[in-house]
Amino acid sequence: MSDSPQWFDEEAGPIVRPYALIRGRTHSSGDTFDLVATVRVIGDPPDELGPELQLILRAARNPISVADLAVEIDLPVGVVRVMLGDLRDNGLISVTSPSAGGARSNERILKEVINGLRAL
C-alpha cells in the first residue's frame, strides 16, 4: 500500500481548495468586479506576492477582462475577484468598468444586434 492518501494521484497533482488561496473570504474590500471589467497592471509587484497573484499580474500586463483572466489562470471567478480586490487595494492594478464607456454605446450595440437578428 502506498503512503499517499487515496484522494491524491499523480495525474491530479496537489489539491488546494481555491478558497484556501483567499483565506476563506468571499468578497474583496471594494466593489464587486463585473465579468467584462478590464484589468491592467499599473504598479511594480513586490517579490513577496504569492504565485497566484503573480500569475494574475503577468496575465494582466496587457488589458484583459475579469472573465478571461479567470480562464487564463484556471481559477474560479469568485476567487479571482477577491484576489483582484487585494491587488487593487495595494495599487498594483486598475480595473475599468464597462459602464465607464457610457450607456450610449450600449444602446447603439443593442440596436445593431436587433437589426442583425431581423436580417436573418
C-alpha positions in Angstrom: 0.0 0.0 0.0 1.3 3.5 -0.9 1.9 6.3 1.6 -0.1 8.8 -0.3 -3.8 9.4 0.6 -6.4 7.8 -1.7 -7.8 11.1 -2.9 -4.4 12.1 -4.3 -2.9 10.6 -7.5 -0.1 11.7 -9.8 -2.4 13.0 -12.5 -4.4 15.2 -10.1 -1.3 16.8 -8.5 -1.6 18.6 -5.2 -5.0 19.6 -4.2 -5.5 23.1 -2.7 -9.1 24.3 -2.4 -9.5 27.7 -4.2 -10.9 29.3 -1.0 -7.7 28.5 0.8 -5.9 30.8 -1.6 -8.0 33.7 -0.4 -8.2 32.6 3.3 -11.9 31.8 3.1 -13.0 35.3 2.1 -15.9 35.6 -0.3 -15.7 39.3 -1.1 -12.9 41.8 -1.6 -12.8 45.1 0.3 -14.2 47.1 -2.5 -16.9 46.8 -5.1 -17.5 43.5 -6.9 -15.9 43.4 -10.3 -18.0 42.9 -13.4 -17.1 39.9 -15.6 -16.3 42.2 -18.5 -14.4 44.8 -16.5 -10.9 45.4 -17.9 -7.9 44.7 -15.6 -4.4 46.0 -16.2 -1.2 46.3 -14.2 -0.2 49.8 -13.0 2.4 49.1 -10.3 5.6 47.2 -9.8 4.8 44.0 -8.0 6.7 43.2 -4.8 8.7 40.0 -4.7 6.7 38.5 -1.8 3.4 38.0 -3.7 2.1 34.5 -3.9 2.3 32.5 -7.1 -1.4 33.0 -8.0 -1.2 36.8 -7.6 2.0 36.8 -9.7 0.1 34.9 -12.4 -2.7 37.5 -12.4 -0.1 40.3 -12.8 1.6 38.5 -15.6 -1.7 37.9 -17.4 -2.8 41.5 -16.9 0.3 43.2 -18.4 -2.0 43.8 -21.3 -5.6 44.8 -20.6 -7.8 41.7 -20.0 -11.3 41.1 -18.8 -12.0 39.5 -15.4 -13.7 36.5 -17.1 -10.7 36.0 -19.4 -8.3 36.4 -16.6 -10.1 33.6 -14.6 -9.8 31.3 -17.6 -6.2 32.2 -18.2 -5.1 31.3 -14.7 -7.6 28.5 -14.3 -9.3 29.7 -11.1 -13.0 30.3 -10.2 -14.2 33.8 -11.0 -15.1 34.4 -7.3 -11.6 33.6 -6.2 -10.1 35.8 -8.9 -12.4 38.7 -7.9 -11.1 38.6 -4.3 -7.5 38.4 -5.4 -8.1 41.4 -7.8 -9.5 43.3 -4.8 -6.3 42.7 -2.9 -4.2 43.8 -5.8 -6.3 46.9 -6.3 -6.0 47.8 -2.6 -2.2 47.6 -2.9 -2.2 49.9 -6.0 -0.9 47.2 -8.4 -3.8 47.1 -10.9 -6.5 49.3 -12.3 -10.0 48.0 -13.1 -12.2 49.8 -15.6 -15.9 49.0 -15.5 -17.7 48.6 -18.8 -20.2 51.2 -17.7 -17.4 53.8 -17.8 -17.9 53.8 -21.6 -21.4 55.1 -21.2 -24.9 53.8 -21.9 -24.9 55.4 -25.4 -22.5 52.8 -26.8 -24.5 50.0 -25.3 -27.7 51.3 -26.9 -26.0 51.5 -30.3 -24.7 48.0 -29.9 -28.1 46.6 -28.9 -29.8 48.3 -31.9 -27.2 46.8 -34.2 -27.8 43.3 -32.7 -31.6 43.7 -33.2 -31.1 44.8 -36.8 -28.8 41.9 -37.4 -31.3 39.5 -36.0 -34.1 40.9 -38.1 -32.0 40.5 -41.2 -31.8 36.7 -40.5 
